[in-house]
Amino acid sequence: MEENNDTNTPISQNPIDNTSKIVGAILLTGLMIAGAILLKGNVAPISEKGDNQDSGGVTEVRPISKDEHIKGDLKASIFIVEYSDLECPFCRVFHGTMQRVIENNKNVAWVYRHYPIPQLHSKAIREAEATECAWEQGGNDAFWKFTDRIFEITPSNDGLPDSELPKIAGDLGLDVSAFNLCLNSGKYKSKIQADVEDGASAGVRGTPASFIVYKGKVVASIPGAQPYETVIKQLSEIK
């Protein structure tokens, strides 16, 4: 018989080795896809430019109403409209940034709008409803205190136990029984959905996504969790 000396023969013909390679390739592909989904769902601080890479060129948002969740002077010349998800880790970071912006800039007001992403954070919608139930009892002040507290204690990515929501209500001096009735009723789902739809119409594709409004018009956008210095630079360029 003729001996086969073909040097192109694979080094290993062991079927177990080949199976391991295939499984490894499948796992690697799965991890890459999962990473892409997460990055699409939460807009990381990917740019320091003033243009919002997720806005799709849209330059209008829903007109700001005095009945919205606003922190700062209602007569401020500049408003930052933020669409946020309470279980988004990037939103948690940017929430602290915005607190500094408002504390240090009296001519800037902050508008908070809901944009929970249930595909990534299954608890985000219920937490958004909880902030509205706090608002129902204690007005805008209770809304902001409740929201601040969630961002203070949640580890993000659905890490906050649902049992913490009535505890926060109690700590704020709210009627916990009334709060629980409100939360379990689902009465604010449509309000939150309206914010989501408005954000989507404005080009929001992830969170946080913010728009700078000057004299009633969007003049710039803030993509992702930009650092304090970047936001202040953007604000200083508005004329």
N, C-alpha and C positions, 0 to 999 in steps of 0.2 A: 504494500500500500504506500501511496505517496504521502510523505509527512507534510503537514501544514505548518509553514513557518511565517505566516502572514503577520507582519509587525503591527498591523492596524487592528488586531484583535483586542477588544476591551481588556483592561487590566484585570477586572474582577467580573466573574460570571456568577457570583454568589447571589441567588435570588433574594436573600434576606437583605443584602447590602443595597440592591436596587430598590426594594420596597421602602427601606429607610430613607433613601434619597427622595423618592416620590412623596412620601408623607411629609418630609421636611419642606419640600417645595410648596406643598399645599398649605401648610401652616404659615409659611412666610408670606404667601400671597394673601391669606386671610388677614394677617396682621396689617399688611399694607392697606388693604381695603378698609379695615376698621379705623385705621389712623386717618385715612382720607375723609371718612364720614364724620369723625369727630372734629376735624379741622374745618369742615364745611359748616357744621352746626354751630360752632363757637368761634367767632372771629377773633383770632389772637392779634396782638399788636404787630401787624405785618407791615405797616407803613407809617411814616411820619409826615406824609404829605397831607395837604388840606382836602384833597378830593377823596371821597368815599369810594373805595374800589368795589363796594357791594351795592352802591346806589343805582347802578344801571343807568346813570345819567339823569335820573329823576331829581328835580330841584324843588319839589313842593311837598309839604307835609300838611296834615290836617290843621286848620287854624287853631291857635291856642285859645282855650277858654279859661275864664277866671275860676271855673268850677273844677278844673283839673288839679292834679297833685303837683303843686308848685312850691318849691323852696326858694326863698329869696324875695326881693321886692317885686311886687306885681307891676310896678312902674319902671322896672329895669329896662335899659335900652337893648340888652342882648339876652336872648333865651337860648338855653341848650336843651333840646328835646331828646331825651334818651329812651330807647326801646331796650328793655332789660328782662332777663330771666333770673329769678331768685336762686336757682341752683347752678347757675353758670359760674365757673371759677373766675373767668375773665371779668364778668360783671361785678363780682365781689371786689376785685382789685380796683376796677374803675369807679365803683361806688365811693371808695375812700378818696380817690382822686377828685371826684366831683365835690365831695364835702369840703376839701381844701380850696377848691376853686370858688365856691360860694362864700366861704368864710373870709377869703382874702380879696374878693372882688364884689363890691356892693352894687355895681352896675350890671351884674349878671344874675339871672334867675335860672332855676333848674326845673324842667318839666319831666316827670317820670311817667312813662307809659309801659304797659305790660307787653312782653313778647316771649312768653314761655314756649319752650320747644319740647313737647312731650316725647318726641322720638328719642331725645337724649336724656331728658329729665322728667320722669313720670310724675314727680311730686310738685313740679313747678306751678302747674295750674292751680292746684289746691292751695298752695302757699300764696299765690297771687290773690285768690279768693279771700284768704285769711286777712290780707292787708286791707281789702275792701270792707270786710266785716269790722275791722278795727276802725276804719274811717266812718262807718255807719254810726258807731257809738261815740267816737271821740273826734270826729272831723279830721282835717288835714294834719293836725299835730299828731294825732294817734296813728294815722297812716304812716307818716315818716318815721316815728319812733318804732313802730312794728317792723317796718322794712329795714331800718338800720339794725335792729336787733337780730333779724334773720341773717343778714349778711355778717354780723359779728360772730354768730355761733355755728352757722352751718359749715361743714367741711366741703360743701359743694358736691355736685354730681349725685344728688339724691341721698346725701349723707345725714340729713336732718330728720330725726324721728318725728312722726306726725304728732306724737304726744306733746311735743314742745310748743305747738301752736297755742293751745289754751293756756299753757303756762306763761307764755309771753303776754297774752291778753290779761291774765291775772296780775302779772308784774306791772302792767301799765294802768292798773286800776279799773279795767273794764269789767262788765258783768259777764262772767265766764259762761253762764248758762245761756244767756242771750247770744253770746258769741258763737257757741257751739251750734245753736239752732240755726243761726245765719249761715255758718260754714257748711253744715250738712244739707241745707236747703238747695244749694247750688244757684242761688239767686243772682250771683254776679258773674256767672259764666259768660253770659252774652256781652257784658261790659268788657270783659277781658278779651273775648273774641273780636270785638270791634276794634280794640287797640291793635291786635295782631293783624287784622285785615288792613287797617290803615298803614301799619308799618310795611306790610308786604307791598301795598300800592306805592309806597314811597321808595321801594327798592331794597328794603331790609332783607338780608339773607342769613344773618347770624347775629349773635349778641356778644357784647353790647354794640349798638349802632346809634350814633347820635348826630343831630343836625343843629347847626348854629343858625339861629333866626335873628335877623336884625331888621327892624322896622317892618315886621310882618313877612319878610321874605327869607328864604334859605340862602345864605351866602357862603356856607362852607359845611363840610361834614367831618365827623371824627370817626374813622374806621377802627373798631376794636378798642382795646383797653390802652389807649395812648397814655404816656406818662404826663404828670402835671406840667412839666416844663413845655412839652409840645402843645398842650391845650392852651396854655397861657400865651405862647407865641402866636398861635392861630388867632386868639382873641385880640391880641395887640395889633394885628394887621387889618382888623375890620375898620372900615371908614364909611 
